[in-house]
């Protein structure tokens, strides 16, 4: 049964792979796109970031579609959208055509970003839910790695991202076209998955849910699992008309917690590293090939530390890891801001870091990736899968993920003009957000390690009434 649950979680997490691949594949192509279509800094940032608007819309509608159609059908829709986007972006004839297809891909990735963590959280036993939910972030990091590695390989074979490779198409176009492969794999895997038993119970399909639970948990636990979920559903007085509306600026407090977690995850600037690092390292003196190599190494580091987080999340707990990660990100981002304060800009506008400041910036950037990848990267997805009541989980996850994509968009589109204005200011701003994330977790995020989803929901509801860390029972209630 453990192997069965792990297999289902891995299959669902392929959506995270698409998420990581699509978000980072533009890294190796961005300079060639700028040259090919003669873009200024703002338009370049907009083309990179516009996919994130599609992601926000996809994430927002995914929850509603998942609650209406089920998790599996929505996964298939995501794979189809990403398939179409990969072909369209690779064959784009203008910058606006490219932007349109990136929005289409964003819709698919936004859908996957919501459905995968919800599905994993709903099939996972409470004792291993943190590790299994973290598979989503591991898949994202592997997708990032594969995207950056394929970018480096394609650029290397062609002798540069702007050079022609096969069938008269430039290497940067093939960077998008290879996305066809994971989109097809995701669609095929989705067809093999059973529907979420929690969704089936919420829609009155009791026998189907019992049959699926029989393959996931010991027979002695089936009635208790079903009883807990049905009790949770019956207590939701709003029933099928469950709403996210509440008395805190129009939303329930728990929805705001999810939104703020998502925003902090992005406002520390992590995706600047994965979207613009090739441009960044070229700006401080590295060649294109070396910049791509450094970016690949950074992505490997991201994968490794995410695995570490998966191994520790159900042993140490959510709060200690998040708090430690916030401290590490604050220090490393501060070091990057300090390093770029000593940068030198020549008459052509090229930036360089004198003396030891170049290596310091490079080390600090990788320390930042380590701190993020071992904490806020995977654990935000774990918490988003745990904190929302069953009846609003799909909708609330959609809103939280949409907020994450919008925050990602704002960071991504603003980085080129902010970097042109002042890199020390930009990285200093990210460091401030990292510091604020520490205080948010300290005061607002209770520990949910080892709890059933229904108990975690109650704990977060109570945390809105009391400031400070919450004391929890460690008893087995599921």
LUMZADO-51750 format. One line per field, with one value per residue (C-alpha): residue number from 0; x, y, z. Coordinates in nm, 3 decimals. Layout:
// residues N
rovo: (NUM_...)
px: (X_...)
py: (Y_...)
pz: (Z_...)
//
This chain:
// residues 478
rovo: (0_1_2_3_4_5_6_7_8_9_10_11_12_13_14_15_16_17_18_19_20_21_22_23_24_25_26_27_28_29_30_31_32_33_34_35_36_37_38_39_40_41_42_43_44_45_46_47_48_49_50_51_52_53_54_55_56_57_58_59_60_61_62_63_64_65_66_67_68_69_70_71_72_73_74_75_76_77_78_79_80_81_82_83_84_85_86_87_88_89_90_91_92_93_94_95_96_97_98_99_100_101_102_103_104_105_106_107_108_109_110_111_112_113_114_115_116_117_118_119_120_121_122_123_124_125_126_127_128_129_130_131_132_133_134_135_136_137_138_139_140_141_142_143_144_145_146_147_148_149_150_151_152_153_154_155_156_157_158_159_160_161_162_163_164_165_166_167_168_169_170_171_172_173_174_175_176_177_178_179_180_181_182_183_184_185_186_187_188_189_190_191_192_193_194_195_196_197_198_199_200_201_202_203_204_205_206_207_208_209_210_211_212_213_214_215_216_217_218_219_220_221_222_223_224_225_226_227_228_229_230_231_232_233_234_235_236_237_238_239_240_241_242_243_244_245_246_247_248_249_250_251_252_253_254_255_256_257_258_259_260_261_262_263_264_265_266_267_268_269_270_271_272_273_274_275_276_277_278_279_280_281_282_283_284_285_286_287_288_289_290_291_292_293_294_295_296_297_298_299_300_301_302_303_304_305_306_307_308_309_310_311_312_313_314_315_316_317_318_319_320_321_322_323_324_325_326_327_328_329_330_331_332_333_334_335_336_337_338_339_340_341_342_343_344_345_346_347_348_349_350_351_352_353_354_355_356_357_358_359_360_361_362_363_364_365_366_367_368_369_370_371_372_373_374_375_376_377_378_379_380_381_382_383_384_385_386_387_388_389_390_391_392_393_394_395_396_397_398_399_400_401_402_403_404_405_406_407_408_409_410_411_412_413_414_415_416_417_418_419_420_421_422_423_424_425_426_427_428_429_430_431_432_433_434_435_436_437_438_439_440_441_442_443_444_445_446_447_448_449_450_451_452_453_454_455_456_457_458_459_460_461_462_463_464_465_466_467_468_469_470_471_472_473_474_475_476_477)
px: (0.000_0.288_0.428_0.082_0.047_0.401_0.337_0.018_0.190_0.481_0.248_0.049_0.371_0.465_0.244_0.507_0.769_0.577_0.554_0.932_1.015_0.789_0.888_1.263_1.302_1.295_1.620_1.845_1.632_1.569_1.876_1.817_1.452_1.555_1.798_1.565_1.271_1.474_1.316_1.387_1.427_1.062_0.925_1.183_1.066_0.704_0.758_0.926_0.657_0.342_0.316_0.267_-0.054_-0.184_-0.066_-0.263_-0.581_-0.523_-0.468_-0.779_-1.012_-0.846_-1.000_-1.349_-1.299_-1.147_-1.442_-1.686_-1.518_-1.277_-0.899_-0.812_-1.003_-0.847_-0.498_-0.566_-0.676_-0.349_-0.142_-0.328_-0.274_0.097_0.134_-0.019_0.195_0.522_0.458_0.322_0.607_0.870_0.726_0.640_0.680_0.657_0.700_0.323_0.264_0.524_0.356_0.017_0.144_0.325_-0.007_-0.167_0.113_0.070_-0.296_-0.190_0.083_-0.145_-0.394_-0.124_0.008_-0.327_-0.450_-0.129_-0.078_-0.450_-0.458_-0.143_-0.267_-0.599_-0.452_-0.158_-0.163_-0.108_0.222_0.386_0.178_0.451_0.708_0.462_0.331_0.692_0.722_0.542_0.830_1.087_0.922_0.932_1.304_1.370_1.169_1.383_1.699_1.588_1.484_1.816_2.016_1.832_1.887_2.261_2.283_2.086_2.285_2.607_2.520_2.420_2.715_2.483_2.113_2.065_2.224_2.025_2.002_1.760_1.515_1.627_1.503_1.723_1.828_1.609_1.302_1.393_1.417_1.039_0.960_1.108_0.827_0.603_0.761_0.673_0.327_0.247_0.390_0.178_-0.138_-0.073_0.002_-0.313_-0.519_-0.381_-0.469_-0.779_-0.999_-0.938_-1.145_-1.209_-1.358_-1.573_-1.706_-1.774_-1.986_-2.170_-1.985_-1.933_-1.874_-1.614_-1.429_-1.428_-1.290_-1.002_-0.930_-0.906_-0.595_-0.438_-0.486_-0.515_-0.865_-0.895_-0.852_-1.095_-1.410_-1.227_-1.078_-1.417_-1.592_-1.349_-1.386_-1.765_-1.788_-1.573_-1.793_-2.118_-1.995_-1.958_-2.293_-2.253_-2.241_-2.204_-2.238_-1.920_-1.763_-1.429_-1.598_-1.538_-1.500_-1.133_-1.123_-1.384_-1.219_-1.193_-0.879_-0.751_-0.762_-0.550_-0.295_-0.263_-0.234_0.035_0.237_0.225_0.325_0.620_0.741_0.776_0.865_1.201_1.298_1.375_1.262_1.499_1.767_1.587_1.454_1.743_2.052_2.211_2.169_2.285_2.607_2.689_2.646_2.919_3.175_3.091_3.058_2.723_2.837_2.975_2.661_2.445_2.673_2.647_2.269_2.257_2.475_2.241_1.941_2.113_2.171_1.803_1.705_1.940_1.825_1.461_1.524_1.674_1.358_1.140_1.338_1.314_0.967_0.786_1.062_1.141_0.813_0.705_0.770_1.139_1.232_1.047_1.195_1.549_1.500_1.382_1.695_1.926_1.755_1.776_2.151_2.235_2.023_2.184_2.525_2.422_2.300_2.634_2.835_2.652_2.699_3.064_2.978_3.131_2.940_3.135_3.040_2.846_2.635_2.806_2.826_3.125_3.214_3.576_3.804_3.637_3.288_3.211_3.273_3.094_2.784_2.797_2.829_2.556_2.318_2.369_2.333_2.005_1.890_1.990_1.796_1.489_1.496_1.523_1.240_0.998_1.011_0.857_0.690_0.454_0.304_0.276_0.089_-0.138_-0.245_-0.316_-0.476_-0.802_-1.132_-1.238_-1.530_-1.329_-0.992_-1.009_-1.126_-0.892_-0.593_-0.683_-0.685_-0.360_-0.186_-0.320_-0.175_0.155_0.156_0.065_0.346_0.579_0.469_0.535_0.885_0.967_0.842_0.998_1.346_1.499_1.407_1.488_1.825_1.896_1.810_2.006_2.094_2.186_1.840_1.671_1.840_1.806_1.430_1.416_1.611_1.350_1.071_1.270_1.296_0.923_0.849_1.023_0.790_0.482_0.563_0.654_0.321_0.073_0.175_0.106_0.272_0.075_0.326_0.164_-0.194_-0.487_-0.605_-0.923_-0.726_-0.484_-0.779_-0.916_-0.579_-0.541_-0.895_-0.807_-0.475_-0.664_-0.800_-0.470_-0.135_0.187_0.285_0.023_0.063_-0.076_-0.159_0.055_-0.214_-0.321_-0.672_-0.707)
py: (0.000_0.236_0.167_0.227_0.563_0.662_0.566_0.773_1.071_1.050_1.033_1.335_1.526_1.515_1.822_1.988_1.882_2.070_2.366_2.375_2.303_2.569_2.835_2.793_2.688_3.056_3.113_2.995_3.157_3.502_3.678_3.526_3.627_3.982_3.994_3.819_4.052_4.364_4.404_4.661_4.562_4.611_4.410_4.137_4.108_4.110_3.825_3.618_3.701_3.692_3.314_3.374_3.565_3.256_3.055_3.282_3.238_2.864_2.830_3.035_2.828_2.496_2.478_2.531_2.288_2.027_2.055_2.021_1.772_1.591_1.601_1.366_1.541_1.872_1.717_1.606_1.957_2.095_1.852_1.943_2.316_2.270_2.049_2.318_2.588_2.402_2.380_2.732_2.900_2.705_2.816_3.175_3.433_3.749_3.853_3.884_3.542_3.402_3.580_3.434_3.077_3.134_3.242_2.920_2.719_2.921_2.818_2.453_2.498_2.698_2.413_2.158_2.371_2.345_1.996_1.803_1.914_1.881_1.527_1.420_1.560_1.378_1.032_1.047_0.891_1.155_1.000_1.055_1.339_1.599_1.395_1.295_1.650_1.767_1.548_1.832_2.067_1.797_1.751_2.128_2.137_1.842_2.018_2.327_2.117_1.936_2.264_2.432_2.123_2.091_2.464_2.420_2.108_2.259_2.583_2.381_2.165_2.471_2.678_2.935_2.976_3.208_2.968_2.733_2.374_2.134_2.195_2.556_2.643_2.822_2.645_2.870_2.748_2.386_2.476_2.528_2.240_1.972_2.054_1.832_1.524_1.587_1.713_1.383_1.183_1.379_1.318_0.945_0.916_1.111_0.851_0.580_0.756_0.684_0.977_1.140_0.955_1.281_1.432_1.120_1.141_1.513_1.434_1.139_0.854_0.652_0.308_0.437_0.617_0.302_0.094_0.339_0.368_-0.010_0.012_0.297_0.226_-0.087_-0.238_-0.161_0.211_0.246_0.314_0.559_0.746_0.768_0.864_1.148_1.289_1.257_1.419_1.707_1.749_1.732_2.003_2.244_2.420_2.587_2.249_2.267_2.645_2.671_3.009_3.171_3.491_3.596_3.887_3.962_4.198_3.988_3.646_3.382_3.426_3.082_3.191_3.496_3.271_3.069_3.383_3.539_3.215_3.207_3.572_3.543_3.234_3.449_3.792_3.663_3.663_3.295_3.290_3.570_3.304_3.054_3.296_3.542_3.375_3.321_3.691_3.783_3.581_3.701_4.055_4.002_3.857_3.490_3.357_3.224_2.861_2.915_3.103_2.813_2.569_2.770_2.776_2.397_2.348_2.575_2.370_2.046_2.203_2.290_1.928_1.791_2.025_1.960_1.589_1.681_1.877_1.580_1.355_1.602_1.756_1.471_1.434_1.792_1.959_2.253_2.553_2.495_2.437_2.745_2.968_2.845_2.895_3.253_3.337_3.180_3.360_3.693_3.659_3.532_3.795_4.061_3.934_3.957_4.315_4.401_4.239_4.426_4.751_4.729_4.657_4.864_4.970_5.065_5.307_5.033_4.957_4.624_4.534_4.366_4.272_4.349_4.130_3.876_4.023_3.807_3.476_3.615_3.693_3.349_3.170_3.384_3.309_2.936_2.959_3.140_2.856_2.602_2.785_2.828_2.477_2.316_2.519_2.759_2.583_2.249_2.338_2.602_2.336_2.100_2.362_2.464_2.101_2.079_2.396_2.433_2.262_1.985_2.168_2.476_2.308_2.324_2.685_2.805_2.631_2.799_3.145_3.083_2.950_3.238_3.479_3.296_3.333_3.701_3.759_3.563_3.780_4.102_3.989_3.860_4.158_4.409_4.255_4.385_4.753_4.720_4.561_4.847_5.090_4.925_4.561_4.635_4.788_4.494_4.220_4.427_4.441_4.063_4.030_4.244_4.015_3.711_3.870_3.948_3.585_3.479_3.689_3.574_3.207_3.273_3.440_3.281_2.927_2.645_2.303_2.040_1.756_1.413_1.540_1.424_1.686_1.744_1.817_2.047_2.243_2.295_2.402_2.669_2.791_2.831_2.998_3.290_3.365_3.352_3.507_3.315_2.952_2.693_2.389_2.078_1.726_1.452_1.188_0.968_1.077_0.966)
pz: (0.000_0.072_-0.274_-0.423_-0.250_-0.345_-0.706_-0.723_-0.561_-0.805_-1.103_-0.983_-0.910_-1.280_-1.298_-1.082_-1.336_-1.607_-1.369_-1.320_-1.683_-1.830_-1.579_-1.635_-1.998_-2.097_-1.901_-2.181_-2.449_-2.305_-2.450_-2.794_-2.782_-2.694_-2.987_-3.232_-3.168_-3.066_-2.722_-2.453_-2.086_-1.996_-2.290_-2.228_-1.868_-1.982_-2.231_-1.960_-1.705_-1.920_-1.885_-1.514_-1.581_-1.755_-1.455_-1.221_-1.425_-1.455_-1.082_-1.007_-1.227_-1.142_-0.796_-0.928_-1.214_-0.981_-0.742_-1.033_-1.268_-1.038_-1.012_-1.301_-1.580_-1.481_-1.490_-1.849_-1.944_-1.806_-2.013_-2.334_-2.282_-2.214_-2.524_-2.745_-2.585_-2.641_-3.015_-3.049_-2.858_-3.049_-3.383_-3.281_-3.558_-3.343_-2.982_-2.932_-3.085_-2.845_-2.555_-2.646_-2.647_-2.318_-2.169_-2.296_-2.137_-1.821_-1.804_-1.811_-1.553_-1.324_-1.334_-1.254_-0.968_-0.790_-0.874_-0.802_-0.437_-0.364_-0.505_-0.321_0.011_-0.034_-0.097_0.145_0.496_0.764_0.882_0.543_0.400_0.441_0.249_-0.022_-0.062_-0.094_-0.403_-0.584_-0.510_-0.588_-0.926_-0.978_-0.904_-1.135_-1.405_-1.354_-1.377_-1.693_-1.857_-1.781_-1.876_-2.208_-2.269_-2.210_-2.430_-2.718_-2.706_-2.689_-2.990_-3.195_-3.076_-2.921_-2.843_-3.143_-3.394_-3.614_-3.500_-3.678_-3.963_-3.988_-3.640_-3.387_-3.068_-2.852_-3.039_-2.969_-2.601_-2.609_-2.845_-2.618_-2.372_-2.587_-2.428_-2.059_-2.152_-2.325_-2.034_-1.786_-1.985_-2.009_-1.636_-1.546_-1.732_-1.499_-1.171_-0.960_-0.861_-0.522_-0.256_-0.074_-0.389_-0.438_-0.082_-0.122_-0.429_-0.270_-0.443_-0.126_-0.281_-0.527_-0.247_-0.030_-0.317_-0.368_0.006_0.017_-0.202_-0.004_0.369_0.589_0.599_0.971_0.900_0.609_0.812_1.036_0.738_0.566_0.889_0.960_0.611_0.606_0.950_0.827_0.521_0.721_0.957_0.669_0.699_0.365_0.189_-0.184_-0.167_0.040_-0.014_0.051_0.168_0.525_0.762_0.695_0.398_0.224_0.273_0.543_0.759_0.652_0.287_0.372_0.543_0.222_0.010_0.230_0.239_-0.142_-0.179_0.058_-0.130_-0.442_-0.302_-0.177_-0.546_-0.598_-0.959_-1.052_-1.013_-1.235_-1.498_-1.536_-1.392_-1.734_-1.809_-1.458_-1.467_-1.819_-1.689_-1.429_-1.668_-1.736_-2.092_-2.219_-2.186_-1.835_-1.732_-1.849_-1.664_-1.341_-1.380_-1.425_-1.115_-0.918_-1.033_-0.924_-0.582_-0.571_-0.637_-0.369_-0.093_-0.181_-0.124_0.214_0.297_0.202_0.437_0.726_0.701_0.879_1.137_1.233_1.143_0.928_1.154_1.243_0.880_0.757_1.028_0.961_0.587_0.638_0.837_0.578_0.290_0.468_0.527_0.176_-0.001_0.216_0.107_-0.260_-0.208_-0.047_-0.327_-0.601_-0.410_-0.526_-0.892_-1.171_-1.482_-1.794_-2.074_-2.255_-1.947_-1.876_-1.507_-1.343_-0.986_-0.891_-0.680_-0.454_-0.492_-0.797_-0.613_-0.306_-0.514_-0.676_-0.340_-0.182_-0.471_-0.426_-0.048_-0.110_-0.337_-0.070_0.202_-0.017_-0.163_0.182_0.333_0.163_-0.174_-0.072_0.258_0.125_-0.101_0.197_0.401_0.115_0.086_0.460_0.588_0.395_0.488_0.251_0.093_-0.002_-0.056_-0.434_-0.446_-0.172_-0.327_-0.653_-0.494_-0.304_-0.613_-0.822_-0.567_-0.598_-0.974_-0.958_-0.707_-0.935_-1.228_-1.037_-0.937_-1.285_-1.486_-1.248_-1.225_-1.553_-1.487_-1.114_-1.197_-1.438_-1.159_-0.873_-0.804_-0.439_-0.387_-0.563_-0.361_-0.044_-0.106_-0.143_0.184_0.363_0.243_0.361_0.705_0.713_0.623_0.946_1.160_0.969_1.031_1.395_1.472_1.236_1.135_1.384_1.359_1.164_1.157_1.206_1.197_0.989_0.741_0.941_1.261_1.079_0.940_1.291_1.425_1.157_1.222_1.590_1.508_1.359_1.708_1.893_1.818_1.853_1.804_1.889_2.112_1.954_2.061_1.917_1.950_1.660_1.572_1.210)
//
